[in-house]
Amino acid sequence: MINRDDILKKGFVDTPVDSSIDLVAEIARLKKEKNAVILAHYYQTGDIQDIADFVGDSLALSQQAAKTDADIIVFAGVHFMAETAKILSPSKKVLIPDMNAGCSLADSCKAEDFAEFLKNYPDHTVISYVNTTADVKALTDIVCTSSNAVQIVQSLPADAKIVFGPDRNLGSYIKNLTGRDMVIWDGACHVHEEFSLERILELKKEHPNAKILAHPECKKPILLVADHVGSTAELLKFSITDDAQEYIVATETGIIHQMHKSNPDKVFIPAPPLDSTCGCNNCNFMKLITLKKLYNTLLYEMPEVVVDEEVSRKAVRSIKAMLDISAKLGL
């Protein structure tokens, strides 16, 4: 018998799985039996990505799930992503294999602190990166992603005053590109904060023909040396269409799995953080998701992600505002 209180305490179903079980086959069976869909973010391990129905960036995954007739959404990602899926699919059961899969960026912007901060800027339009909790989205006018943030900001009147949160690096990048009047919340992603410019330049000397790909959550010095800056999906697309044969990739290493699959003859080198012996930079939260946890989650349909109805109602407005603007701009 599963102890639900124990699951709530630990955040995942900690039940032994027989070593003889073929987890991939059993997950496929349970998925079909329960009419479930599995979403995997680009930063998941390769085995999780390979078993998923959809692999991509967080918001795109939630939009894909909303279009399906699945009864259950299993989100192999971090908690705010599963919340977004629930907001966009309120009638579906949303599960996450480990509730402890949080996000350092989302955690850097607590809703109560953000609400207090916004009191200082009552005449500002609030734009929040999708990497935020449902509670922060509920305080937001327009949500954005790393791929549409510049266009969302530019869609506002030229004299608009803007609060942007929570990523200071992405916010600064947008402000520099657009020249807009922006107040930026002081938050960051621990993965993208830790890349070492010195070690990247050392790699560049070793691989002079390699192009540097960087996510806009990276610090400015990294972006300045990058050959291409873009969202995770944009970096993947660039690696497919570009004619270089080597790339130094300054974002979470999970995306390299898809880069290799799409470009088996190209070389992808993970950009290293300053303090690392492995030469790679992983999100520990993303890597909490395993095939065993995914199997147990489908088997027991726990842990379930629930969003307060009032919070969801407010949060979905900010997401729909972004989608409306994106549709008008043809994004």
N, C-alpha and C positions, 0 to 999 in steps of 0.2 A: 504494500500500500504506500502510495506517495504521500509524504508529509508536506502539505501545502505551506505550513508555517516555516518549514525548513527551507523550502524553495524561496519564499519571500526573504528569508534571512540571508541565504547564500546568493540569491540572484539567478540561479540556474538549477536545472534538474541534475543533482549529483547522484545519479543511479548507475551502478556498474553495468557495462555493456559486454555481453559475451564476446570474447575475442574471435570466435568463429563466425560471427555475423559479418556479412558483406554490407558495410555501412552505405556504400553508394547505391547498391541495389535496394536495400531496405528503405532508404530515403526516397528513392524513386517510387517504390511501391506505396509508401505512406502518402506521398504527395498526390498520387493518383486517387488513392482511396478516400482521402479527405478533401479533394478538390482544392489543393493548396498551390500557391505559387511561391517560389524562392527568389528573393532579390539579393544580389551580392554586390557590394561596393567594390570599386577598382582596387581598394587597399586591402582586401581580404587575401588570404593565402590562395595559391593556385588551385588547390583541390576544392576549395569552397566555390571559387569562381567557375570552375568547370562543371559543377553540379547544378548551378543556378539556372533559372529560366531566363533571367535578365541580369546583365552585368553593366554597371555604369556609375555615373555620379548620383548623388543622393536624391535630388529633386526629380530627375528624369526617371529614376527607378520608381518613385512613388506615383508618378504620372502613369507609367506603364502598368503598374499594379491596379490603379483605379480603372483602367480600361478593360481589364480582364473580368471574367465571370467567376473568379476564384472566391471561395468562401473564407479562406485563410491566407494571410500574407505572412511569410516568414522572412524577416529582414536580417540578413547577415551583414551587419554594419554596426553603427553605434546608436545610442538611445535616441538622440534628437531626430535621426533619420526615421526610426520606427514611429516616433510621434508624428512626423510629417505625413507618413503613410496613413496613419490613423485619421489624421485631420482630413485628408483627401478621400479616404474610404471609410467613413464613420460606421457603416453597416457591416464592415468586414472585421473578422477577428485578426488582430495583428500580434504576432509573436516575435520575440527576439531571443536568440539562444543564450544570451548572458546579459542580464540587466546591468552588470557592472561595466559593460562596454560604454563608457562615457566619452567625453570629448574635452580636451584641455581648453580649446577655444570657446566652446559653449559654456564651460565652467568658469571662464574668465569674465563672464557677463551674467551675473545673477539678476533675476528679474526685479527683485526689490531694490538693488543698487541702481539698475538701469532706470527704473521708474523715478527714483530720487534725482538722478542725473538729468532726466528729461524735464524736470520742473524748471531748470535753468534756461530751457530753450523752448518756450511755449509756441513760438512762431516758426519753428523749424519743421520741415518734413523729415520723418524718421525712416531711414532706409536701413534694414538689417540684412546681413548676410544670412543665407539659409542655414548656416552652421550655428544655430541658436536653439534654445529650448522653445517649446510651445508657448510658455509664459512670456518670453521676450517677443516672439512673433505677435502675440496678442497686444503688445505695446507699440507695434510697428505699423507704419502706413504702407510701406512697400517692401516686400522681400526681394532679394536679388541673389544671383549665383555668381560665381567667379567668371563665368562666360558672358553674362549679360549686364554685369554691374556698371560698366562704363556707359552703355546705352541707356540703362535705367536712369542714371544720374543725368545724362544729357537730354533725356526726354522731358525733364522738368524745366520750367521757365529759367532763363539765364540768371535772373536775380534771386532765385529760390535759395533759401537758407536750409542747409541740410545737416542732420545728425546722422553719422554713419557708424554702425557697430557690427560686430565687436572687434574685427581684426584691424589692428593699426597698420599693418603692412599693406594689406589690400586697400584699405582706406587711403593711405598715403599715395599708393600707386594710382588710384582713380583720381585723386585730387590733382596730382601732377599732370595727368593726361588731359583732364578737363578744365583745370583752372577754376573749378567751382568753389563756392563758399561752403566749406565743410568742417564741422566739428567731429572729431574722430574719437571713438571710445578706445581706451587703452587695453586691448586684449590681443592675444596671439595664440597660434597653434604651436605646441612644443616641438613638433616634428620640423616644421618649416623654419622655426626660430633657430634651430641648432645647426643648420648647415654651415660649414666652414668655408669661407672665401679662399683662405690660404690653401686648404687641401684640394678645393676644386681647381684652383689655378695650377697646383702641382700635377693634378690629373691631366689638365689641358696640355701641359708641357710633355707629358708622357704620351698623350694622344692628340697631337696638334691638329689633326683633321676632324676631330670630334666636335659636334655642335652641342652647346649647353642648352638644355631645356629646363625652364624654371616655372614653378607655380607662383602666381602673384601674392600668395601668403608668405613668400620668402622675404627676407630683409632686402632693402634697397641695393646694397653692394652686390648681392647675388643677381638681382634683376638687371643691373647695369652691365654685367659681363655675359648675360644670357643672349643666345642667338634667337631664341623664341620664348616668349612669356605667354602662358595661357592656362586655362582650366585643365584638369586632368584629361578630360575627353579631348580637348583641343591639342594637348601635347601628344596624345595617342594618334590623332588624325595627322598631325604634322609629321610624326615619325614614319607614317605610312606613305605620305605623298612627297616628302622631301627626298632628295637624291643622295644625301650623305649616308655613309655606311657605319658611322660610329656616333654615339650620343652619350653625353653625361647628363643624367636625369636627376634634377633637383626637386623631387617631390617624394612622397611615400613610395617605398620600393614595390608595393603590390602591383602597381601599374605596369611594371616591367614584364610581368607574366603575359599581359595582353599584347604588349609591344613585341615580345618574342613570338607569340602565336601569329601575329599579323606580319611580322618581318623576320622570319627564321634565319635569314642570312646576314642580318645586321647585328651590330654589337651595342649593347646597352650597359652603361656603367653607372651604378648608383652613386650619387653624390654623397660624400661622407660628412657626418657631423664632426665637430671639433674633438669631442671626447668619445672615441669609438675604436675598438680593435678590429671589428668586423668589416669596417668600411661601408656600412649601410645605415639607413635611417628608417626605422620601423615605428609605426604607431602601436604601442603596447595595448591600447584599447581595442583596436581593430583585430589584433591577433588573439584576443580572448575567445573569438568564435572558432570552434573546431567542428569536425564532422560528427564526433560523438555528441556534442551539445546540440548540434543541429538535428540529429536523429532523435534524441530524447525530447527535444522541443516539439517536434512533429508528433511523436508517439503520445506524449502526455498533454499536448497543447498548452504548454506553460514554458516560461513566464509570458503573461499577456500584457501588452502595453495599452493603457487606458488614459485618455485625455479628458479632463473636465469639460463638460459640454459648453459652458460659457467661454472658457479659454479657447476651445476649438472654434467656436463661432467667431470670435474676434480674430483669431490667428488666420483662419481661412480667408478672411477679407484681404489681409496683407499679401497672401500668396496669390489670390485671384487678381489683385491689382497689378502684380508683376506679370501674370499671364496675359492680362488684357493689354498692357503696354507692349509686351513682347509680340503679341499677335498684330497689333497696329504697326509695329516696326518691321514685321516679317522675320522675326528672329526664330 
